[in-house]
Amino acid sequence: MFRHLICRVKSETPKENYRVWLLRRRIRILKMRVVEPPVDVKEAFYRFSPSGMMTVDDMLRFLMEHQAQKTATMKDAQAIFDIIIFHRRDRDRDRDRELHLHDFFRYLLGDLNLAHPPSSKVHHDMNAPLSHYFLFTGHNSYLTGNQFSSKTSVEPIKDALLRGVRVIELDLWPDSKGNHVKVCHGRTLTSSVGLQNEKVAKMVKETFGDMLYTNETENLEQFLSPESLKKKVLISTKPPEVYQNTQGGEILKNGSGTATNEGQSSQCNPPEEGEHIPDEDEEKVVPEYRHIIAIHAGKLKGGLKNWLSDDPNKARRLSLSEQELENAVKTYGTKIVKFTQRNFLRVYPKGARVDSSNYNPFVGWMHGAQMVAFNMQGHGKHLWIMQGMFKANGGCGYVKKPDFLLQGGPNDEVKVIMGEGWHQDFHHTAFDYFSPPDFKTRIGIAGVAADKVVKETATIDDDWLPVWNKEFEFQLRVPELAVLRIKVVESDTGSCDFGGQACLPVSELRTGIRAVPLHDKKGNKYKHARVLLSIKFEL
């Protein structure tokens, strides 16, 4: 509120008075309103303490029945009482040994009643292979800010470790004279590779000593468990002889530090898979350098389908950018899940994220990727989600994957081979006045949310007898409720005309090369129009 005063001020000139308005703010001391317990709190309190005062027995019943703390004990309830009474004002501590409604309300809002209390207790099974866990993973862990011009420091590494990060990425390169190894970002290793590998191996061994884990054999059929690897440090990088097909990666002739410039492409052609001609330096240092690598990384020759091949005699790590993964799951979602049951998949931010921003981690997690690498020096909702995820399991940095990502699961594949019969069921101008139709097939699963997916073949132009030969993979969580949907459309100049549809229960499909008759929009079967499929549903 404002109050105004009117003053008259005399001037030196007679008969001239000036009216001046002065405003004065009324200052009020505001008293904080006492928050009343909401209805839900009152109802809970009086339900378990009808006398209006809560006893220890009442608290125990509340914990077990309302809060679903089935293992709560009288000792737990008494401990809550003792803490609440201790924090009362001095004059109230000895007055009542029971709780008032307000005491109960403050307890519900306090740290004794958190939805997810901080805990150092690891409660997941830690005896499964390491590939069965999500790992809290950093990206370019040594950078203090953006990916382009920020400084290199040990501080972000220390901070990440204290926050629970368990996979730290370092890029190790020689200095300008090639005499020392240093951590830096964005350089290209062009000389003294053998010498640097030798120095890296020596530095790693001296730094970690007995903490460094090394394999007795290079070809591990599966990784050891987190429990058996306690207090150990594992090195994961590309072994020297790995030559990559570089669709989204680089070729390394002699190896380097951890993976760098993974998003860059190259036009070099790698040698045939398995072929390797070591140079003079490599022959001298490879055994020592290779020995420190516990988890081998790299991409096999060929495209993504080869990269995701699972060698039963050798578990390994594959790295994909977030963009590569998003593209890969459209066609190879099932293969990715199966690959990650024994092998490691690391996903890293695309190169355009120079501001150290992050991406949606669930694309990787949903397909079993253990190392969804994040810029811990960034911020935003995706980093908050990552931090929230790894508060689980006592904040140890390891979270056991859900069972559906670990089970072998059926190898569900459908190949759309070809189609025929439209020229008999449709007029020759039904789809196009001047040429044969341009057909494509959409195929997918209708069912529970986790199983829903729609994919499609390429368009075959100007052909009444289209041959697609396109294979699709599906991973079904609930095949009993899954329906295979097929729809053929004629796609020409942006418009799509209906060419038939079919819906079949997955649980009763027959394996092998099978014909599927198509139906019109009302569900009536065409006489001739049909598609030929190769079906592999392992139910």
ABEGO torsion letter per residue (X at the ends): XBBBBBBBBBBABBGBBBBBBBBBBBBBBBBBBBBBBBAAAAAAAAAABAAGBBBAAAAAAAAAAAAGBAABBAAAAAAAAAAAAAABBAAAAAABABBBAAAAAAAAABAAABABBBBABBABBAABBAAABBBBBBBGAABABBAAABBBBAAAAAAAAAAGBABBBBBBBBBAAGABBBBBBGBBBABGAAAAAAAAAAAAAAAAEAABBBBABABBABBBBAAAABGBBBBBBBBAABBBBABGBBBBAAEBBBBBGAABBBABBBBBBGBBBBBAAAAAAAAAAAAABABBBEBBBEBAAAAABBBAABBBBBBBBAAAAAAAAAAAAAAAAAAAAABBBBBBBBAABAAGBBBBAAAAAAAGBABBBBBAABBEAAAAAAAAAAABGGGAGBBBBBAAAABAEBBBBBBBABBBGAAAABBAAAABAABBBBBBBBBBBBEBAAABBBBBBBBBBGBABBBAGBBBBBBBABAAABBBBBBBBBBBGGBBBBAEBBBBBAAABBBEBBBBBBBBAAGBBBAABBBBBBBBBBX
